[in-house]
């Protein structure tokens, strides 16, 4: 009897020790759990094998959707234009004559000068490049450029950007294995950021999972797609077979069907009447900022968030400080004469200065009431993320020259999935433009939730 009691106690201790480990596994970030370089390599292999053309120099008029598609991921619309813009700015160190000699004067001029975002009223369905078809001469020229050393390098960089951002969304949706994330990336590439939410909802519902449920294996993920009979099931099956048979990535995670959750987890709500629609890029970030613990922002009133209102430098630093857990500064002294003791932002600014996230606008001026610019906000976040650097950075923005204090922060944000909305839909980043509340909370959401660090 004594030995039985001891055995039971040992089992209970073991189970108790496993609970924190399981909880820790759920709170780990994408970057801490998945080999991102391997994920990107496998993703490129998958897209090369399964997308139309399957080659670096693939360029074709995709008549079923009425526009040209190109490259290994079958980029269309604004993505296709952005790809050629990057090639034009990267070739021979940006030598315009090199790119012009390949594309020809007319196509080169169009690629360099056409904005990526076209006013919706000009072409309600797609925008200009959503209905852009190439002549035979243009097809040949684009193939030459995309198949060149520069074209391949740019496509690898762009593919890394896309696959990483897609995988971050998949991780946030509860997908927890490399194979599952690649399956998600394929769906995201077809449905788009808004449509893939509906796809995931159908899959989880078919599996009996709540909206916050975890999908722990590729086999389970595909099983959900089959049960839901999603509209792209034949293609999803091709993706599944490629991941299993070619990349041999089917040996990960728990492949047992979970017990259906009787009642789904409640969806976080907000009291704001001025929220953007649910498929807007800032929607999830605003919900997160309001429901986070501690709360990052309660809005501008009991019923308004004011997404388009500019954020002051004091507010921006306070938002970052709260998102970081309100760490206490070690000093109560500051050289800034415009920082008042006891103000709501006092500890946040002291902490940021101690950590090296800001030096103010001068040695004695922080300018708390001044609007925080896009360049300043990304520089704060880049410093918080320990100032990462990559050798393959190349920006499409003409107003972010190398040597500016915000060059590396913008590069990091562009490739790390921080940037959203209007600022990265064209050739200009607009570094001196004030950041709105929608942008600031979305930058923070991407950094702290979407594991862009």
C-alpha positions in Angstrom: 0.0 0.0 0.0 2.8 2.3 0.9 4.5 1.7 -2.5 1.2 2.4 -4.3 0.8 5.7 -2.5 4.4 6.7 -3.4 3.8 5.7 -7.0 0.6 7.8 -7.2 2.4 10.8 -5.7 5.2 10.5 -8.2 2.7 10.4 -11.1 0.9 13.4 -9.8 4.2 15.3 -9.5 5.1 14.4 -13.0 1.8 15.6 -14.3 2.1 18.8 -12.4 5.6 19.4 -13.9 4.2 18.9 -17.4 1.5 21.6 -17.1 3.9 24.6 -17.1 5.8 23.0 -20.0 2.6 22.7 -22.0 1.6 26.2 -21.2 5.1 27.5 -22.2 4.8 25.7 -25.5 1.6 27.5 -26.3 3.1 30.9 -25.5 6.3 30.4 -27.6 6.6 32.6 -30.6 6.8 31.4 -34.2 10.5 32.3 -34.4 11.2 30.4 -31.3 9.4 27.3 -32.4 9.9 27.0 -36.2 13.1 27.1 -38.3 12.2 30.2 -40.4 15.0 29.7 -43.0 13.9 26.1 -43.5 10.2 27.1 -43.7 11.0 29.6 -46.4 13.1 27.2 -48.4 10.4 24.6 -48.2 7.8 27.2 -49.1 9.7 28.3 -52.2 10.1 24.7 -53.2 6.3 24.1 -52.8 5.3 27.2 -54.7 7.8 26.4 -57.5 6.4 22.9 -57.8 2.7 23.7 -57.6 2.1 27.3 -58.9 1.5 28.0 -62.5 4.7 27.8 -64.5 6.9 26.6 -61.7 9.9 28.6 -62.8 11.6 31.8 -61.8 11.0 33.2 -65.3 7.3 32.2 -65.4 5.2 34.9 -66.9 1.8 34.3 -68.4 -1.5 36.0 -69.2 -3.9 34.3 -66.8 -7.0 34.7 -68.8 -9.2 33.0 -66.1 -8.7 36.0 -63.8 -7.9 38.6 -66.5 -4.4 39.7 -65.6 -0.7 38.7 -65.9 0.8 36.3 -63.4 4.5 35.9 -62.8 7.3 34.4 -60.8 7.4 31.3 -58.6 4.5 32.3 -56.4 2.3 33.3 -59.4 2.2 37.0 -58.3 -0.6 39.0 -59.8 -2.1 42.5 -59.5 -0.1 44.9 -57.3 2.3 42.1 -56.2 3.3 41.5 -59.8 3.9 45.2 -60.3 5.9 45.4 -57.0 8.0 42.5 -58.1 9.0 44.2 -61.3 9.6 47.5 -59.4 12.1 45.7 -57.1 13.8 44.1 -60.1 14.1 47.6 -61.7 15.6 49.1 -58.6 17.9 46.2 -57.9 19.4 45.5 -61.3 23.0 46.4 -61.6 22.8 48.5 -58.5 19.7 50.2 -59.7 21.2 51.2 -63.1 18.1 52.2 -65.1 19.7 51.6 -68.5 20.2 47.9 -67.7 16.5 47.4 -66.8 15.4 49.6 -69.6 17.4 47.6 -72.1 15.5 44.5 -71.1 12.0 45.8 -70.6 12.0 48.4 -73.3 11.1 52.0 -72.9 7.3 51.8 -72.6 7.1 48.9 -70.1 10.1 50.2 -68.1 8.4 53.6 -67.8 5.2 52.0 -66.7 6.8 49.8 -64.1 8.9 52.6 -62.6 6.1 55.2 -62.5 2.8 53.4 -62.0 1.7 53.5 -58.3 1.1 50.1 -56.8 -2.2 51.3 -55.3 -4.6 52.6 -58.0 -7.7 54.5 -57.0 -10.5 52.0 -56.7 -13.0 54.0 -58.8 -10.8 53.6 -61.9 -11.1 49.8 -61.8 -13.5 48.7 -59.1 -12.7 45.0 -59.3 -8.9 44.8 -59.3 -7.2 48.1 -59.9 -5.2 48.7 -63.1 -2.7 45.8 -62.8 -5.5 43.5 -61.9 -6.6 43.7 -65.5 -3.2 44.1 -67.1 -2.3 41.6 -69.8 1.1 41.6 -71.6 1.8 41.6 -75.3 4.1 38.8 -76.6 7.0 41.2 -76.6 6.3 42.2 -72.9 6.0 38.6 -71.9 9.4 37.8 -73.3 11.0 40.9 -71.7 9.6 40.1 -68.3 10.7 36.5 -68.5 14.3 37.7 -69.3 14.3 40.0 -66.3 12.8 37.5 -63.9 15.1 34.7 -65.0 18.2 36.8 -64.5 20.4 36.7 -61.4 18.8 39.9 -60.2 15.3 38.6 -60.9 15.9 35.3 -59.0 17.4 37.2 -56.0 14.5 39.6 -55.8 12.0 36.8 -56.0 13.7 35.0 -53.2 13.5 38.1 -51.1 9.9 38.8 -52.0 9.0 35.1 -51.4 10.7 35.3 -48.0 8.6 38.3 -47.1 5.3 36.7 -48.3 5.9 33.3 -46.7 7.0 34.8 -43.4 4.0 37.1 -43.2 1.7 34.2 -44.2 3.2 31.9 -41.7 2.9 34.5 -38.9 -0.8 34.7 -39.7 -1.1 30.9 -39.7 0.7 30.8 -36.3 -1.7 33.4 -34.9 -4.6 31.3 -36.2 -3.4 28.3 -34.2 -1.3 26.3 -36.7 1.7 24.8 -34.8 3.8 22.8 -37.2 6.0 23.6 -40.1 4.0 21.4 -42.5 0.8 22.9 -41.3 2.1 26.4 -41.7 3.1 25.6 -45.3 -0.4 24.3 -45.9 -1.7 27.5 -44.5 0.7 29.6 -46.7 -0.7 27.9 -49.8 -4.3 28.7 -48.7 -3.4 32.3 -47.8 -1.7 32.7 -51.2 -5.0 31.7 -52.9 -7.6 33.2 -50.7 -5.8 36.3 -49.5 -5.5 37.7 -46.0 -9.2 38.3 -45.6 -10.5 35.1 -47.3 -8.2 32.7 -45.4 -10.0 33.7 -42.2 -13.2 32.1 -43.6 -11.2 29.1 -44.8 -9.8 28.6 -41.3 -13.3 29.0 -39.7 -14.7 26.2 -41.9 -11.7 23.9 -41.2 -11.9 24.4 -37.4 -15.7 24.1 -37.4 -15.5 20.8 -39.3 -12.9 19.5 -36.7 -15.0 20.7 -33.7 -12.4 23.2 -32.7 -13.1 26.6 -31.2 -11.9 29.7 -33.0 -8.8 29.7 -30.7 -8.2 25.9 -31.1 -4.8 24.5 -32.0 -4.1 22.5 -35.1 -1.2 20.3 -34.3 -0.5 18.4 -37.5 -0.7 18.6 -41.2 -2.9 15.5 -41.4 -5.4 17.0 -39.0 -5.4 20.3 -40.9 -6.1 18.5 -44.3 -8.7 16.3 -42.6 -10.5 19.5 -41.6 -10.4 20.8 -45.2 -11.8 17.5 -46.5 -14.6 17.5 -43.9 -15.4 21.1 -44.7 -15.3 20.4 -48.4 -13.6 23.7 -49.1 -13.9 25.1 -52.6 -10.2 24.5 -53.4 -10.1 21.0 -52.0 -8.5 19.4 -55.1 -5.6 21.9 -54.9 -5.4 21.5 -51.1 -5.0 17.8 -51.7 -2.1 18.4 -54.2 -0.4 20.6 -51.6 -0.9 17.9 -48.9 0.6 15.2 -51.1 3.5 17.4 -52.0 4.3 18.1 -48.4 3.9 14.5 -47.4 5.5 12.6 -50.3 8.1 15.1 -51.6 9.1 17.1 -48.6 8.2 14.3 -46.2 6.8 16.7 -43.6 4.0 14.5 -42.3 5.7 13.2 -39.1 4.9 16.2 -36.9 2.5 16.8 -34.1 -0.5 15.0 -32.7 -2.6 13.5 -35.5 -5.6 12.5 -33.4 -8.9 14.3 -33.8 -9.6 16.3 -30.7 -12.8 16.1 -28.7 -15.2 18.7 -30.1 -15.4 21.8 -27.9 -19.1 22.1 -26.8 -19.0 25.9 -26.6 -16.6 28.0 -28.5 -14.4 30.5 -26.7 -16.0 33.9 -26.5 -14.7 36.3 -29.1 -13.0 39.4 -27.6 -15.2 42.5 -28.1 -14.8 46.2 -28.1 -17.3 49.0 -27.2 -16.2 51.2 -30.1 -18.7 52.4 -32.7 -16.0 53.6 -35.1 -14.3 50.3 -35.7 -13.2 49.4 -39.2 -14.7 46.3 -40.8 -13.6 42.9 -39.6 -11.4 42.2 -42.7 -9.6 45.6 -42.3 -5.8 45.3 -41.6 -6.2 47.2 -38.2 -9.3 45.4 -36.9 -7.5 42.5 -35.0 -4.9 44.9 -33.7 -7.5 47.2 -32.2 -9.4 44.3 -30.5 -6.0 43.1 -29.1 -5.0 46.5 -27.8 -8.3 47.0 -26.0 -8.4 43.4 -24.5 -4.7 42.9 -23.7 -3.6 42.7 -20.1 -2.6 45.3 -19.2 -4.9 47.2 -21.5 -2.8 49.2 -24.1 -5.5 51.7 -24.9 -9.1 52.2 -23.7 -9.8 54.4 -26.8 -10.4 58.1 -26.9 -13.8 57.8 -25.2 -16.1 55.0 -23.9 -17.5 54.4 -27.4 -14.7 55.7 -29.8 -11.3 54.4 -30.8 -10.6 57.2 -33.4 -8.4 55.0 -35.7 -7.5 58.0 -37.9 -6.4 60.3 -35.1 -2.7 61.1 -34.9 -0.6 59.7 -32.0 1.7 61.9 -29.9 5.2 60.8 -29.0 4.1 60.5 -25.4 1.2 58.2 -26.3 3.4 56.1 -28.6 6.0 55.5 -26.0 3.4 54.7 -23.4 1.7 52.2 -25.7 5.0 50.4 -26.2 5.8 50.5 -22.5 2.4 48.9 -21.6 2.8 46.3 -24.4 6.2 45.4 -22.9 4.6 44.8 -19.5 5.2 48.2 -17.8 8.8 47.6 -16.8 9.9 49.9 -14.0 12.7 52.4 -14.9 15.7 52.2 -12.5 16.1 56.0 -12.4 13.9 59.0 -11.7 16.1 61.5 -13.4 15.9 62.7 -17.0 17.7 65.3 -19.0 14.4 66.2 -20.8 13.0 69.5 -19.5 9.6 68.8 -21.1 8.9 65.5 -19.2 6.9 66.2 -16.1 7.2 64.1 -13.0 3.9 62.3 -12.4 2.7 62.5 -16.0 1.1 59.4 -17.5 4.1 59.0 -19.8 6.9 59.7 -17.2 7.9 56.1 -16.4 7.5 55.1 -20.1 9.9 57.7 -21.3 12.4 57.1 -18.5 12.4 53.4 -19.3 12.8 53.9 -23.1 15.7 56.2 -22.6 17.5 53.8 -20.2 17.0 51.0 -22.7 18.3 53.0 -25.6 15.0 53.1 -27.5 15.0 56.9 -27.9 17.3 59.8 -27.4 14.6 62.4 -27.8 14.5 65.1 -30.5 17.4 66.8 -28.7 19.4 66.3 -25.5 16.9 68.2 -23.5 13.7 67.8 -25.6 11.5 64.7 -25.9 8.6 66.6 -27.4 5.8 64.5 -25.8 3.0 66.5 -27.4 4.5 66.3 -30.9 3.0 63.8 -33.4 5.1 60.6 -33.7 6.1 60.0 -37.3 6.2 56.7 -39.1 10.0 56.9 -39.1 10.2 57.5 -35.4 7.6 54.8 -34.5 9.4 52.1 -36.4 12.8 53.2 -35.0 11.4 52.8 -31.4 10.2 49.3 -32.3 13.3 48.4 -34.1 15.4 49.4 -31.1 13.1 47.4 -28.8 13.6 44.4 -31.1 17.4 44.7 -30.5 18.1 46.4 -33.8 18.2 43.4 -36.2 20.0 43.6 -39.5 19.9 41.5 -42.7 22.3 41.6 -45.6 19.6 41.0 -48.3 17.5 44.1 -47.5 16.3 46.0 -50.5 13.5 48.6 -50.3 11.0 49.7 -53.0 10.6 53.1 -51.3 12.3 56.1 -53.0 12.1 58.2 -49.9 14.0 55.9 -47.6 17.6 56.4 -48.7 20.5 54.5 -47.1 22.2 56.5 -44.4 19.0 57.9 -42.8 18.5 57.0 -39.2 15.3 55.1 -40.1 16.7 53.1 -43.0 17.4 49.9 -41.1 14.1 50.2 -39.0 12.0 50.5 -42.2 13.9 47.6 -43.8 13.3 45.4 -40.7 9.7 46.4 -40.6 9.1 45.8 -44.3 10.6 42.3 -44.3 9.5 41.4 -40.8 5.8 41.8 -41.4 5.4 45.0 -39.3 4.2 47.3 -42.2 0.5 47.3 -43.1 -1.9 49.5 -44.9 -1.3 52.3 -47.3 2.4 53.0 -46.6 3.8 50.0 -48.3 1.4 49.8 -51.3 3.6 52.1 -53.4 7.0 53.6 -54.0 6.9 56.0 -51.0 7.0 55.3 -47.3 6.4 58.9 -46.2 8.7 58.8 -43.1 7.7 62.2 -41.8 3.9 61.5 -42.0 2.3 61.2 -38.5 1.3 57.8 -37.3 -2.4 57.3 -36.6 -3.8 55.2 -33.8 -4.7 52.4 -36.2 -1.2 52.2 -37.5 0.5 52.3 -34.1 -1.6 49.6 -32.5 -1.1 47.4 -35.6 2.6 47.9 -35.6 2.6 46.8 -31.9 0.3 43.9 -32.7 2.5 42.6 -35.4 5.6 42.9 -33.2 4.2 41.4 -30.0 1.6 38.9 -31.4 2.6 38.1 -34.9 6.2 37.4 -33.8 7.8 39.8 -36.2 10.7 40.1 -33.7 
